Amino acid sequence: MKNLFDRFRQTGEAPSKTPAASPSRGRAAEFDRPASKPANPVFPTKVFREFIEMLSRKDRPVILDLGALIGSNVEYFFNLGVKVHVEDLVGSYQNHRYWNLVEGQMLFDEPRFLEENLMYPASTFDGVIVWDLLNFIEPKFARSFVQRITLMTKLGGGVLAFVHTQNPQGPTPINKYRLVDDSSLEYIPSEASLEFKKTYQTRDITQLFVDYPGMKFHLLKHNILEVLLKKE
């Protein structure tokens, strides 16, 4: 893996680094420095290396990380010549400003959310990392979300997602994911918990990401379905 981005290093240019967590929106992010040994469970990832290899074929690749800001992850990509924007979408999704009480029910204000989040020009990104946020958002909003990130992703770009295929009982801690290397991730539970809005199987992903004919799936032993999608 260490040679994948030699062509970036040979240019003598320092790649730009943008851990853009939109501080203007009040979402302060914590930089988690890598420990000598992970303090939390570590699980394999089958598709991350393929995602990295896809980026290695791009000129000055730019990605969007839609999880919590992890400083060591930004540094990992920075060292590979990849510019990273970070936007904690699940954190924003939980913000009370996007939820309204209507006739005794809490309803998500999707138009307002999309007016204030994911505001990037079309064809900005070579890759988008979704992590497992699809499990935590309303299925109706998931369709609008996919349409938005599809607009922001370049042709030939990819989307990396991790979806839970089984529904646990009750609220589930929202994990942060820290890259240990290109084949393993540390799962760091946060203090916040949410109930799954939906679990996903392969057919659900196929129906949701209709503009991505290139699809790869890996079902891991702990019931995580890893998905790598290519926009064509």
C-alpha positions as a Markdown table, in Angstrom:
| # | Residue | x | y | z |
|---|---|---|---|---|
| 1 | Met | 0.0 | 0.0 | 0.0 |
| 2 | Lys | 2.7 | 2.5 | 0.8 |
| 3 | Asn | 3.6 | 2.8 | -2.9 |
| 4 | Leu | 0.1 | 3.5 | -4.2 |
| 5 | Phe | 0.6 | 7.3 | -4.1 |
| 6 | Asp | 4.2 | 7.6 | -5.0 |
| 7 | Arg | 3.3 | 9.6 | -8.1 |
| 8 | Phe | 1.8 | 12.3 | -5.8 |
| 9 | Arg | 5.0 | 12.4 | -3.6 |
| 10 | Gln | 7.2 | 12.6 | -6.7 |
| 11 | Thr | 5.6 | 15.9 | -7.8 |
| 12 | Gly | 7.2 | 17.7 | -4.8 |
| 13 | Glu | 3.9 | 19.5 | -4.1 |
| 14 | Ala | 2.3 | 19.3 | -0.7 |
| 15 | Pro | -1.3 | 18.2 | -1.1 |
| 16 | Ser | -3.9 | 20.5 | 0.5 |
| 17 | Lys | -5.6 | 19.4 | 3.6 |
| 18 | Thr | -9.2 | 20.5 | 4.4 |
| 19 | Pro | -10.8 | 18.9 | 7.5 |
| 20 | Ala | -13.9 | 21.0 | 6.8 |
| 21 | Ala | -16.4 | 20.3 | 9.6 |
| 22 | Ser | -18.1 | 23.6 | 9.0 |
| 23 | Pro | -17.1 | 25.4 | 12.3 |
| 24 | Ser | -19.5 | 28.2 | 11.2 |
| 25 | Arg | -22.4 | 25.9 | 11.9 |
| 26 | Gly | -21.2 | 25.3 | 15.5 |
| 27 | Arg | -20.1 | 21.7 | 15.0 |
| 28 | Ala | -16.8 | 21.6 | 16.9 |
| 29 | Ala | -14.9 | 18.4 | 16.1 |
| 30 | Glu | -12.5 | 16.5 | 18.2 |
| 31 | Phe | -9.2 | 15.3 | 16.8 |
| 32 | Asp | -8.6 | 11.7 | 18.0 |
| 33 | Arg | -4.9 | 10.9 | 17.8 |
| 34 | Pro | -4.0 | 7.3 | 17.1 |
| 35 | Ala | -3.0 | 5.3 | 20.2 |
| 36 | Ser | -0.1 | 2.8 | 20.2 |
| 37 | Lys | -2.8 | 0.2 | 20.5 |
| 38 | Pro | -6.5 | 0.6 | 19.8 |
| 39 | Ala | -8.6 | 1.0 | 22.9 |
| 40 | Asn | -11.7 | -0.3 | 21.2 |
| 41 | Pro | -12.7 | -3.3 | 19.1 |
| 42 | Val | -11.0 | -3.6 | 15.7 |
| 43 | Phe | -12.7 | -5.2 | 12.8 |
| 44 | Pro | -11.6 | -6.1 | 9.3 |
| 45 | Thr | -12.6 | -4.1 | 6.2 |
| 46 | Lys | -12.6 | -5.7 | 2.8 |
| 47 | Val | -13.4 | -2.7 | 0.6 |
| 48 | Phe | -11.3 | 0.1 | 2.1 |
| 49 | Arg | -8.2 | -0.9 | 0.2 |
| 50 | Glu | -10.2 | -1.0 | -3.0 |
| 51 | Phe | -11.5 | 2.5 | -2.3 |
| 52 | Ile | -7.9 | 3.7 | -1.8 |
| 53 | Glu | -6.8 | 2.1 | -5.0 |
| 54 | Met | -9.6 | 3.8 | -6.9 |
| 55 | Leu | -8.5 | 7.1 | -5.5 |
| 56 | Ser | -4.9 | 6.4 | -6.5 |
| 57 | Arg | -6.0 | 6.5 | -10.2 |
| 58 | Lys | -7.4 | 10.1 | -9.8 |
| 59 | Asp | -5.5 | 13.3 | -10.3 |
| 60 | Arg | -5.5 | 15.3 | -7.0 |
| 61 | Pro | -8.4 | 13.4 | -5.5 |
| 62 | Val | -10.9 | 15.0 | -3.2 |
| 63 | Ile | -13.2 | 13.1 | -0.8 |
| 64 | Leu | -16.0 | 13.8 | 1.5 |
| 65 | Asp | -16.1 | 12.0 | 4.9 |
| 66 | Leu | -19.6 | 12.1 | 6.4 |
| 67 | Gly | -18.6 | 10.8 | 9.8 |
| 68 | Ala | -17.2 | 12.5 | 12.9 |
| 69 | Leu | -13.9 | 14.1 | 12.4 |
| 70 | Ile | -11.0 | 11.8 | 13.3 |
| 71 | Gly | -7.7 | 13.6 | 13.0 |
| 72 | Ser | -5.7 | 10.4 | 12.3 |
| 73 | Asn | -8.0 | 9.6 | 9.4 |
| 74 | Val | -7.5 | 13.0 | 7.9 |
| 75 | Glu | -3.8 | 12.6 | 8.3 |
| 76 | Tyr | -3.9 | 9.1 | 6.7 |
| 77 | Phe | -5.5 | 10.5 | 3.6 |
| 78 | Phe | -3.3 | 13.6 | 3.6 |
| 79 | Asn | -0.2 | 11.4 | 3.5 |
| 80 | Leu | -1.6 | 9.8 | 0.4 |
| 81 | Gly | -2.2 | 13.1 | -1.3 |
| 82 | Val | -5.9 | 13.1 | -0.8 |
| 83 | Lys | -7.8 | 16.3 | 0.2 |
| 84 | Val | -10.5 | 15.6 | 2.7 |
| 85 | His | -13.7 | 17.5 | 3.6 |
| 86 | Val | -15.4 | 16.3 | 6.8 |
| 87 | Glu | -19.1 | 16.8 | 7.6 |
| 88 | Asp | -20.6 | 14.9 | 10.6 |
| 89 | Leu | -24.0 | 14.3 | 9.0 |
| 90 | Val | -25.5 | 12.2 | 11.8 |
| 91 | Gly | -24.5 | 14.9 | 14.3 |
| 92 | Ser | -26.3 | 17.4 | 12.2 |
| 93 | Tyr | -29.3 | 15.1 | 11.6 |
| 94 | Gln | -29.9 | 15.0 | 15.4 |
| 95 | Asn | -30.0 | 18.8 | 15.8 |
| 96 | His | -33.3 | 19.8 | 17.2 |
| 97 | Arg | -33.6 | 22.6 | 14.7 |
| 98 | Tyr | -34.5 | 20.1 | 12.0 |
| 99 | Trp | -37.3 | 18.4 | 14.0 |
| 100 | Asn | -40.8 | 19.8 | 14.4 |
| 101 | Leu | -43.6 | 18.6 | 16.6 |
| 102 | Val | -46.6 | 18.2 | 14.3 |
| 103 | Glu | -49.8 | 16.7 | 15.7 |
| 104 | Gly | -47.9 | 14.8 | 18.4 |
| 105 | Gln | -45.2 | 13.5 | 16.1 |
| 106 | Met | -41.7 | 14.6 | 15.6 |
| 107 | Leu | -41.2 | 15.2 | 11.9 |
| 108 | Phe | -37.9 | 15.8 | 10.1 |
| 109 | Asp | -37.6 | 19.1 | 8.2 |
| 110 | Glu | -35.8 | 17.7 | 5.1 |
| 111 | Pro | -36.0 | 20.9 | 3.0 |
| 112 | Arg | -34.4 | 23.0 | 5.7 |
| 113 | Phe | -31.7 | 20.3 | 6.3 |
| 114 | Leu | -30.7 | 20.2 | 2.7 |
| 115 | Glu | -30.6 | 24.0 | 2.5 |
| 116 | Glu | -28.1 | 24.1 | 5.3 |
| 117 | Asn | -26.0 | 20.9 | 4.9 |
| 118 | Leu | -24.2 | 19.1 | 2.1 |
| 119 | Met | -23.8 | 22.4 | 0.2 |
| 120 | Tyr | -21.1 | 21.5 | -2.4 |
| 121 | Pro | -21.0 | 22.2 | -6.1 |
| 122 | Ala | -21.8 | 19.4 | -8.6 |
| 123 | Ser | -19.0 | 16.9 | -9.4 |
| 124 | Thr | -16.8 | 18.1 | -6.5 |
| 125 | Phe | -15.7 | 14.7 | -5.0 |
| 126 | Asp | -13.9 | 11.7 | -6.3 |
| 127 | Gly | -15.2 | 9.7 | -3.3 |
| 128 | Val | -17.7 | 9.9 | -0.5 |
| 129 | Ile | -17.4 | 7.9 | 2.7 |
| 130 | Val | -20.9 | 7.3 | 4.1 |
| 131 | Trp | -20.0 | 5.0 | 7.0 |
| 132 | Asp | -23.2 | 3.6 | 8.6 |
| 133 | Leu | -25.3 | 6.7 | 8.6 |
| 134 | Leu | -27.9 | 5.2 | 6.3 |
| 135 | Asn | -29.1 | 3.0 | 9.2 |
| 136 | Phe | -29.8 | 6.1 | 11.3 |
| 137 | Ile | -31.7 | 8.3 | 8.9 |
| 138 | Glu | -35.3 | 8.1 | 7.7 |
| 139 | Pro | -35.7 | 5.9 | 4.6 |
| 140 | Lys | -37.5 | 8.8 | 2.8 |
| 141 | Phe | -34.7 | 11.1 | 3.5 |
| 142 | Ala | -32.2 | 8.4 | 2.5 |
| 143 | Arg | -33.4 | 8.8 | -1.1 |
| 144 | Ser | -32.9 | 12.5 | -1.1 |
| 145 | Phe | -29.5 | 12.1 | 0.6 |
| 146 | Val | -28.4 | 9.7 | -2.1 |
| 147 | Gln | -29.6 | 12.1 | -4.8 |
| 148 | Arg | -27.5 | 14.9 | -3.2 |
| 149 | Ile | -24.3 | 13.0 | -2.9 |
| 150 | Thr | -24.7 | 11.6 | -6.4 |
| 151 | Leu | -24.9 | 15.1 | -7.7 |
| 152 | Met | -21.7 | 16.0 | -5.8 |
| 153 | Thr | -19.8 | 12.9 | -6.9 |
| 154 | Lys | -17.8 | 13.0 | -10.2 |
| 155 | Leu | -18.3 | 10.4 | -12.9 |
| 156 | Gly | -16.0 | 7.6 | -12.1 |
| 157 | Gly | -16.1 | 8.5 | -8.5 |
| 158 | Gly | -17.0 | 6.1 | -5.7 |
| 159 | Val | -19.2 | 5.9 | -2.6 |
| 160 | Leu | -18.1 | 3.7 | 0.4 |
| 161 | Ala | -20.8 | 2.6 | 2.9 |
| 162 | Phe | -21.1 | 0.3 | 5.8 |
| 163 | Val | -24.7 | -0.8 | 6.6 |
| 164 | His | -26.1 | -3.0 | 9.4 |
| 165 | Thr | -28.1 | -5.9 | 8.2 |
| 166 | Gln | -29.7 | -6.8 | 11.5 |
| 167 | Asn | -31.7 | -4.6 | 13.8 |
| 168 | Pro | -30.5 | -4.6 | 17.5 |
| 169 | Gln | -32.9 | -4.1 | 20.3 |
| 170 | Gly | -33.2 | -0.5 | 21.4 |
| 171 | Pro | -30.9 | 2.5 | 20.7 |
| 172 | Thr | -27.4 | 1.8 | 19.3 |
| 173 | Pro | -24.3 | 3.8 | 20.1 |
| 174 | Ile | -23.2 | 5.9 | 17.1 |
| 175 | Asn | -19.7 | 4.7 | 16.2 |
| 176 | Lys | -16.8 | 6.7 | 15.1 |
| 177 | Tyr | -14.5 | 4.8 | 12.7 |
| 178 | Arg | -10.7 | 5.2 | 12.9 |
| 179 | Leu | -8.5 | 3.7 | 10.3 |
| 180 | Val | -5.9 | 1.4 | 11.8 |
| 181 | Asp | -4.6 | 0.5 | 8.4 |
| 182 | Asp | -6.2 | -0.1 | 4.9 |
| 183 | Ser | -7.7 | -3.4 | 6.1 |
| 184 | Ser | -8.9 | -2.7 | 9.6 |
| 185 | Leu | -11.0 | -0.2 | 11.5 |
| 186 | Glu | -11.3 | 0.7 | 15.1 |
| 187 | Tyr | -15.0 | 1.1 | 16.2 |
| 188 | Ile | -15.2 | 3.9 | 18.7 |
| 189 | Pro | -18.6 | 4.2 | 20.4 |
| 190 | Ser | -19.8 | 7.7 | 21.1 |
| 191 | Glu | -22.0 | 8.8 | 24.0 |
| 192 | Ala | -24.9 | 9.4 | 21.6 |
| 193 | Ser | -27.3 | 6.6 | 20.7 |
| 194 | Leu | -30.0 | 6.3 | 18.1 |
| 195 | Glu | -32.4 | 3.6 | 17.1 |
| 196 | Phe | -32.0 | 2.2 | 13.6 |
| 197 | Lys | -34.5 | 3.7 | 11.1 |
| 198 | Lys | -33.9 | 0.8 | 8.7 |
| 199 | Thr | -31.6 | -2.1 | 8.1 |
| 200 | Tyr | -30.3 | -2.8 | 4.6 |
| 201 | Gln | -29.7 | -5.8 | 2.4 |
| 202 | Thr | -28.0 | -6.0 | -0.9 |
| 203 | Arg | -31.3 | -5.5 | -2.9 |
| 204 | Asp | -32.1 | -2.3 | -0.8 |
| 205 | Ile | -28.7 | -0.8 | -1.7 |
| 206 | Thr | -29.2 | -1.7 | -5.4 |
| 207 | Gln | -32.6 | 0.1 | -5.4 |
| 208 | Leu | -31.3 | 3.1 | -3.6 |
| 209 | Phe | -28.2 | 3.7 | -5.6 |
| 210 | Val | -29.6 | 3.4 | -9.1 |
| 211 | Asp | -26.9 | 5.6 | -10.7 |
| 212 | Tyr | -24.1 | 3.4 | -9.6 |
| 213 | Pro | -23.9 | 0.3 | -11.9 |
| 214 | Gly | -20.5 | -0.7 | -10.5 |
| 215 | Met | -21.2 | -2.3 | -7.1 |
| 216 | Lys | -19.2 | -4.5 | -4.8 |
| 217 | Phe | -20.6 | -6.1 | -1.6 |
| 218 | His | -18.8 | -7.9 | 1.3 |
| 219 | Leu | -20.9 | -9.2 | 4.3 |
| 220 | Leu | -18.7 | -9.3 | 7.4 |
| 221 | Lys | -19.1 | -11.7 | 10.3 |
| 222 | His | -20.5 | -9.1 | 12.6 |
| 223 | Asn | -23.4 | -8.4 | 10.2 |
| 224 | Ile | -22.0 | -5.3 | 8.5 |
| 225 | Leu | -22.5 | -5.1 | 4.8 |
| 226 | Glu | -19.6 | -3.2 | 3.2 |
| 227 | Val | -20.5 | -1.5 | -0.1 |
| 228 | Leu | -18.3 | 0.1 | -2.7 |
| 229 | Leu | -20.2 | 1.9 | -5.5 |
| 230 | Lys | -18.9 | 3.4 | -8.6 |
| 231 | Lys | -20.8 | 6.2 | -10.4 |
| 232 | Glu | -20.7 | 5.7 | -14.2 |
